[in-house]
Every structure is written in structure tokens, then in C-alpha cells.
Amino acid sequence: MSIVIQITLAFHLKNSIAKSPAKEYISSNDPSIQIPVTHMLPHDTDQSEIQRSSPSRQLVFFLVAVGIFMATLDGSIVNIAVPTIMQELKVSVASVQWVVMIYLLIVTSLLLSFGRLSDIRGRRQVYSLGLAVFSLGSLLCGLAPGIYWLIGARFAQGLGAAMIMACTPALIVDAFPPAERGRALGFIGSVVASGLTTGPVLGGLLLHFFSWRVIFLINIPIGLVTALLVHFLLKGSQADIQRRETFDWQGAIVLALCLGSLLLAITHGYEWGYSSTPILLLAGLFVISTIGLVLVERRAVHPILDSELFRIRLFALPILAAVIIFMSLFSLVFLMPFYLLDPGGFSIDHAGYLMATIFVFLFVVSPLSGSLSDRIGSRLLCTFGTGIVAVSLYLLSLLPAEATVLDIVWRLALAGIGMAVFIPPNSATAMSNIPPKRRGIASATVAAARNLGMVMGVAVSGAVFNSSFQRLSGGAHLNLYTRSLEPLFMSAFHTAMIGAMVIACAGVVISYLRGPETLDLRR
């Protein structure tokens, strides 16, 4: 099914976009001004040779779509298998949660480093290697005899996924001219939505008919074949450009420590206690590694984090807006299943179908939003999209305990439409205002902003919900839901949705403050 989706999107892309000459832009001394430049190539690279050997845009799109679909599918399909894995391997919840956690930590911690590496070694090498490593990790997951082996294998999968996600937006921006990037990134948004939507459904089917190991093993042939196609078909293309720069290994290590400690503290802060020894140690490690990162990057000849990028208004503000809107969305994504199962009284499969509403509308609307952004820019679309998400969260805060399916679906549909209106133009603007030689790190920053927003959304909404519930219940924990707890649950749920709405409103302001694109990048 995934291959059919990707072929259909690639075919539609081929027949719906006009071929136009590519233009690249770099910032001048004034970060708000974008000046067109030619591709920054090594001195020994022939531009005409690169153009002759470049594969079709539709082929690049298909190869990117396969990789991003696998990575997003794996993230959503594993969650539904966690209870089964826990039972078969006879381990505790605390142990099995690391099957999910280690993947998220590795991906988010290493995205920026692999993005920078792709700027130096070429995106073809990093992307194809990522697909191969992801496939190897999938094999090791499928063969895991115990929980520690499985966690180690998920570490390997996270390495591969970080390489894949770090390259995908940059590969699309490299292949498509400015006038077509919004539409292309909109279709990539549809692929992401299909991966997130298909995961729970496909996972349920595979678990019903086969072992949980199959959800990992199905990645192997797809990943290896795609890795080979990328290695050979993108050879000599713009994705193969390398630069004579050194990789900042010290910065990469310190950055991983910084992000890893931050994510662990955020995700476990409420559970362990914000004043507990582990959280205080993680906070201390975060502060020390952050200071160390600043010192290391100041001395580095070619730093991992280029501070000049964050002086570009049309890059820095879209990144901040992305963190905020994904915080809002994942507050909803995290808490809504609890509402559907407990006060709502829906079965697990029906709750899954209802949650898929968000991603179905994300799938349908994203290409339209991307196409529109190619003509009118991102400011109004991103402001409007974030506003729609804020409205949907407010309306969800008004849901009664026993709402009808229609009451729930149209509110979730609004959230999906808002995200679809926001994501393609926001990504296109962030990537189009970056010099070609920095697109790898910019691409990784876009992906890291998304992941960081997801983690923070889950952590903040969980903390708001739990603190509100305990305050209302006199310190009780929601370990086992009973009908008598319904008023307390609904009050805490409404409070969390209002909190997410406030976050989204801040995103509306940030999205508007980016201002208009200085030059029409889409001509």
C-alpha cells in the first residue's frame, strides 16, 4: 500500500507542476534580503556535468518518499506493538518504554550532526547509508532474543532514521526549483501523514496474523533496495556534491549530550519529579553541555551549528513556529486517546480510526497548501493554519464526556487542516532562504524542530493534565479509570486543551512576525 501511495503522488507531481529553471538564494549582510546565487560547488566540479547527470525530480521525490515513509511508519507502528512485546519478552513497562524512547532520543540528538555531515560528504552518501543502517537495525530488531538486544537494535534503527530524516527536505529543495518547492514539500507532508496513519492499522493487522517481529522485518527489502537505488541513481547529481570542509566531531558529541539530556529531563520530569536527583543531574548536564557547545563552536573552523543561519529571519522564525505548532498538536495527539477510551467509551480500534482523522486531512490538504504557498508565500498561510489549530483545541476543550462521533471528527479534522495549511509553506520558506551549502544542516534543523515540539507537547500536556487531576482529586493518581472520576478527568482534559490552545496562539504571533518574503522566491 505504501508503494502505491508514493507512486501515485510522484505521478501526480509529474503531471501537475511546470518545469521552470532553478534559482538559489543566499542571504546578504542584511538577513532580511535574499540574493540569487549559483550553486556552491567544489572548485573541481563542473556545473553543466551536474545538470546533465541529475535524475528527474519525480525519481528524487519517490526515493525520498520511500525513506520518509519508512521512518514515520516505524515510529507509529511500534507503539501499538509495545504491549505485545512486553508480554512475550516478559519485561516491565519501565523496560519496554525504552524501545520507543531510545529511538526518539537518538533521532533527535543526532539529526543536526548528520545534516551537517550531508553538507560535507554529500546527501547521496548519508541518505543511502541511513537506509542501509535502518534496514540492518530492523533485522536486529526482528531477531532480538531479549529486551536489551531489542533496545540496542532500536538504537541502530534510530541512527539510520536520523540520517534519513536529516536529508529528506534538502533532497527535495535541491531537486525542485523555488516555484515548485511548496507543492513538492506538500506532497512529502502527505507521505508523512500516510506513514503516521498507516502505522497503527498495518501494525494491528500484522500483530493479528503474525509475530511482532514482522513489523520490523518488512522494512528490510524495501530499505535495502531503496539504498541501492539512491547509491547508483543519484551518483553525480547535486545530491552527490561534497565540500572540502572538516566535520566538527567535538561539537557533534557535545550537541548530542545537550539534546539527549534535555529530552530525557523533559520526558521524565513529571514521572521522576522535577526536584529528583536524576532530573537535577540531567539539568546540570544540559547546562554544562550547552556552555561547552558554545565554547567548542566558537573555536571550530566549520561548526555544527552555524549561528549565521539563525540571523536569517525567514529561517529562525519558521523554525520557532514549527516547534510551537507541533507542541500544540502532540498535546492533542497524546491526550485524545485517553479521552476516547475512558469517558468516550470507544473501543481501541474505533479510537484509532478517529485519531486517523487528523492525518487523513493532513494527507489531502498538504499538496493544496504547498501549491498555494508557491504563489502567495508563507506568512498568511502559516498564520492562518496555526490559528485553525488554536480554534480546534478550544473547541476540543468544550467536548462533553459522551460526545458523538461527528462532534469529535469535525474538531479533529480542523486540527488536521490547520497542520496541513501550516507545514508545507513553513518548510519551503525555511529551506528556500538558506545557501545551498548549508541545506543539510537546515534540513536537519527543520526535522529536529518537529521532533522537539512533539516531545515537549507530550511532556507539557501530560504534566498539565496530571497536576490538574491530582489537584482536583486531592492527590489521587489516574491509575484505573472509573465512572466516578469522569468530572475530574474532563476538567483536567479541558485544562490541558486550553493550555495547548494558548501555546498555539503564541505560534500565530510568531508566524505573523516572520513578515513577507523579501523577494518573490517562487518566480
N, C-alpha and C positions, 0 to 999 in steps of 0.2 A: 504494500500500500504506500509506503514512504517513497519508493522509487517512482510510482505512478504520479504522486503529488509533485515531485521535483521535476519530472519530465514535462508535466502539464504546465507548471509555472515557467519553465525555461522556454517552452514553445510559445506560450502567451507573451512572454517577454520579447521574444524574437519578432513577433508579428505586431507588437504594439508600440515599439519605440523606433524613433527615427534615427538613422545613423548621422552623427554630427562629429566634427573634429574635436578632439580632446584638448582641454585647456587646463593648466595647473596654476595654482596661486600660492604666493608666499607673502608673509607679512612684511611690510616696510618697517621703518623705525617707529612709525605710528601704528600700534597694534590694531587700530580700527580700520586701517587701509590695507587692501589686498591687491597685490600687483601680480599680473600673469608672468610666469616664467616657464622655461623649458624644463624637461625632466632633468634632475640632477643625477648624472651618470658618472661612473668612474672614467678617468681620462682615456682608458683603452677600450671603452665601449662605443660602438657605432650606433647612433640613434636610428638610422634607417634599417640597420640589421635587426634591432629590437622590434621595430614596427612590422617588418616582413615576417618575423617568426612568431609574432603574438597570436595566440589562439583566438577563436571567436569569443565574443562576450558571453554568448549563451553557454559555451562549453565551460568557461570560468565560473559562470553562475551555477551550473549543475554540479561542478566539483566542490564548490563552496557549500552549496545546499546540502549535499550528502554529509559533509563533515559536521556542519552545524546541527543538522537534524539528529545525527547520532549522539552528539554531545548533550543536546537538550532532552532527547528521548531517554538517555541513560539516567539523567538526573531525576526525571519524573517516574520512570518505570521501576526504579529500585525502591522508592518509598513504599509502594504497595506490596513489595515482597518482604519487607523488614519483619513483619510478624511471622511469616513462614520460615525465614532464615533463623530467627530466634528459636523457634520450636525445634527445627531439625538439628541445629548445632548445639542445642541445649545450653544457651547462654542467657545472661541477664539483659534487661533493657539498657542498662548503663553501658554494657559492652557492645551491643548491636548498634547503638546510635552512632558509634564511631565509623560504621560502614558508610553512613551518609555524611558525617561530619568531616572525615579525613579528605573526602573528595572535594567538598566545598572549600576547605582550608587551603588545600594545595592549589586548586584552580585560581582562587582569588589572590593568594600570596605570590604566585609566580607569573600571573598574566603580564604584568608590566615588564618583567625581565625578559620573557620570551618575545614580547612585542619589540623591545629594543634589539634583541638578537636577530629578529627577522629584518630589521633595518640594515644590519651589518652583513649577515650571511645570506640574505635573500629569503623571500617568503616561500618560495618553492621548497627549499630545503627544510625549513622549520615546519611548514604545514604537512608535507609528506611524512616527515619523521614523526610528527604528532599523531597522524593517523596510524602509523605502524606501532608506536608505543601504546596508543589507546587499544589497538587490537590485541597486542601482547598482554596488556593488563586485563582485558576481557577474558582471554584464555586462562590466565592465572586465577581470575575470579571463579570461572566455571569449574576449575579443578580443585578449588580450595577445600582441604580436609578439615579445617577448623577456623575459628573466628579470627585468630591473629594472622593467619595466612590471607584470609579474605580482606582484612583491613590493609595489609601490605599490598595486596593486588589492587585495591581501590586507590592506594597511593599512586601506583603506576598509571592507573586509568586517569587520575587527576593530572599527572604530568602531561599525558597525551592531550587531554581535553584543554589544558591551559595553552599548549602550543596551537591547537586548532582554533580556539576562540580568539587568541591574540592576533591571528592573521586574517580572519574572515572579512571584517569590514574593509580592511586595507586592500585585500584582493579585489573586492567589488569596486572600490573607488579607483584603483589602478586601471581596471578594465573598462569602466564606463566613463564617458565624458560628463562634465558638470551638468549638462542639460538633461541627463538621464539617470543621475545617481539617486535622486529621491525615489523614483519608481523602482529602481533595482533594489535599493535597501528596503523598500516597502514589501517587495516580494520575499526578501530574506526574512522580514518580520513575519510573513505568512508561514514560512518554513519553520521558524521558531515556534509559532503558535501551533502548527501541526504536530511538532515534536512533543510539546507540552500536553496537547490534547490526546494524542495517540498513546502516550506512555501508560496512563492508568488502564485504558481499555485493553491495549495489547498485553500489558502485564497481567491483567486479570485472566485473559484467555490462555496465555502461556502457563500460568500457575494452575489453571484448571485442568489442562491436558498434559502438562509436562512438569519437570522439576524446576525449582527456582534458578538452577544453574543455566537453563536455556536462555533466560533473559540476558545473560552476558555472552553466551556463545554465539548468538545470532549476529553480534557485531563483527565477528572475526572476518568472514568472507567479504562483507561489504567494505570494512575498513582497509583490508589489505589490497583489494582490487582498486579502490579509490586512491590509495597511497601510490600504487604503481602508475596509475593514470596521471596523477599530479606530477610525479617524478619525470615522466617522459614527455607528456604533452605540454607542460609549462616550461620546458627547458628552452632557454634562450629568450624567453618572454620578459616583460617588465617585472614579473614575479621572481625572476632569476637574478635581478640586479644585486650586486654585492658592493660594499664600500670599504675603503681602507681605513677603518676605524677599529679601535680596540674595545672589547667588551668589558664593562665595569663589574668584575666579579665581586669585589668588596661591596659595592653598592647593592648588587643583587642579593647578597646574603643578608645584609643589614635590613634591606627593604622587606625581605621575606619574614624576618624576625619581627619587624614593626607591624606588618599587616596581620601576621599569624597571631601575635599576642593580642592585638586589638579585636580580631574576630572571636577568639576564644573568650575574652572578657565580655564582649557584647552578648554572645550566645548563652553563656553560662552565668552571667551576672546575677540574675534573679534566682536561679536554681541554687547556686552555691552561696549566695549572699554577697552583696556589694562590698561589705566590710570583711569578708572572709579572707583567710591567708592566701589561698590560690588566686583570688581576684586581685588582691593588693600586689602580689608578686607579678602577675601579668600586667597590671597597670604600671608597675615600676619598670618592667622590661620594655613596655611600649614607649615610655618616656625616654629611657636611656637609648633605645634603638633609634628613636626619632631624632634625638640630638646627634647621635653617631651618624645617622644618614645625612643630615645637613653638613656635618664636617667632612664626611667622605666625598659627598657630591661636589663640594666646593673645590676639592683638590683634584678631582677626576678630570682627565683630558676630555673624555667622551662620557658624561654621566648618564646613568639610567634615566633619571628624571631631569628633563630639560626645562628649567624654570622659565625659559622664554615662551614655551607653549602656553603657560598659564597666564601670560600677559596678553594673549590674544583674546579679546572679549568674546568673539564668536566661537571660541573653543572652551574657555573656562566656564562661562555661564551655562551653556548647554550641558556640560558635564555635571555641574552642581544641580541643575534642573532634573537630570536623569536620576541622580541619587535620591532626590526628594520624591519623584513620582513613583519610583519602584518601592520606596519605603511605604508610601500610601497603598499601593496595590497589594503588597505582600502582607500588610496588616489585614486586609480583606481576605486574601488567599489563605492565610494561616487560621483565622478565627471562624470564617464562614462554615467550614465543615463541621465544627463543634456545634454551631447553631442548627445546621441542617439535621444532624444526627440526634441531638438531645431535645431541645424544645420543639424543633420542627417535626421530629418523628419519622424522617425519611430513612429508607434502607441505605446501606453503604453504596450499592450500585446506583441508586437514584440520586444520591448526593453527588456522586462522581459525574453523572450526566449533567446535573445542574451547574456544577462548577465549570464544566467544559464550555458553558455559555460564553464566558469571558473570552476564551481563546478562539472560539468559533468566530466571534465578531472581530477579534484581532486579526484572524486569518483573512476575513472577507474585506475589511475596510483598509488595511495597511497599504495595499497597492494603490488604491484610490487616493489616499492621503499623500503617499510618496509622489504620485504623478502631479497632484495639485501643488505640492511644495516646489516642484521644478519650475512652476510658473509664478508663484506669488511669494516664495520664500518661507521661512520657518517661524517668524515671530508670532504672527496671528494664529497659525495652526497650533503651535505648541502651547500658547497661552489658552486658546480655546479648549484644546484637548485636556490640559491639566484641570481647567475649570469643570469640564464634564465629569472627570474622575471625582473632584471635590463634591459635586452635586450628587453623584451616585452614592458616595459614602454617607452624605447627610440623609439621603432617602433610606439607606440601609439602617441608619440609626433609628428610623421610625417604624421598622418592621415589628409586627406583633409576634408573639410566640408561635402562633399557629397560622402562619401566612399561607396563602395559596401558591401554587407553582407559578402562576402568571405574575403575582406580586413579586416573587423572588427573581424570576427570569428577566423581566424588563429592567430591573435595577442592576443586575449583573451585566446585562447587555450594554447599559450605559457605561459601565466601567471598562468593558472591552472596547467600545467605540472610542472612548477618551484616550485609552492607551494607543489605539491604532492611529488616531489623529496626531498624537504626540511623537511616537517613536521614529518613524521614517524621516520626517523633516529635521528632527533634532540630531539624529545620527549623521544625516547628509551635511548639515551645516557644520557640525563639529569636525568632520573629516575633510570637508572641502576647503577649509581655511588653514590647513596645515601644509607645510612644504612636503613634497613627495618623499624626501629622505627621512622624514620623521613620521611617516604614516603608520609604521609598525607600532611605535610606542603610543601614538594617538589612538590607533585601533584598539590596543590593549587597554588604554585608559577608559575608553567607552565601555568595554566589556567589564572592566573592574568596577566602574561606577554602578553598572546594573547589578552586579553581584553584591557589592557593598550595601546598596539600597535594599536588596532582598533580605540580607542578614539583619540589617538594622530594623527593617519593618517587622520581621518576626519577633525580634528581641523586644522592641519598644511596645508593640501591641500586646505581646504576652505579659510584659511587666505591668502595663496599664490595666489589662483585664484582671490579672491575678490580684493586684493590690486593691482594686476596686471591689472585687468579690470578697476578699478577706476582710476589708473594712466593713462591708455591709453585713457579713455573716459572723462578725465577732472573732475573726481569726481562723475560720474553718477553711479547709482546702477542698477543691472540687475533685476529689478522687473518684467518687461514684455519684453520678447524677441521679437525682430523684425528682419527682414532680414538685415536691415542696420547695425545691431550690429554684424553680423556674423564675419567680420575680427577681431574685438576686442575680441569677445568670443573665437575664435580659437587661437588667440595669447596668451590669458590668460590660456586656456586649455593646450596648448603646454608647457607653462612655468611651470605649475603645474606638468605635467608629467615628465619633465626634473628634477624638484625638487625631485619627488618621485624616479626617477632613481638614483640620487645622494645618497639618503638615502639607496637604495638597494645596491649600490656599497660599502657603508660602511659596510653593512651586509656581503658582500662577504669577506671582510678583516677579520671581526670578526669570521666568520665561519671557515676560514682557520687557524686563530690563536689558535683555541682550541687545535690543534695538534692531533696526533693519540691517540687512546685509549691505555693506558699503557699496560694493559693485554687484551687478547682476551676474552672479556666478553661473547662471543657468542659460546664458545666451549661446 
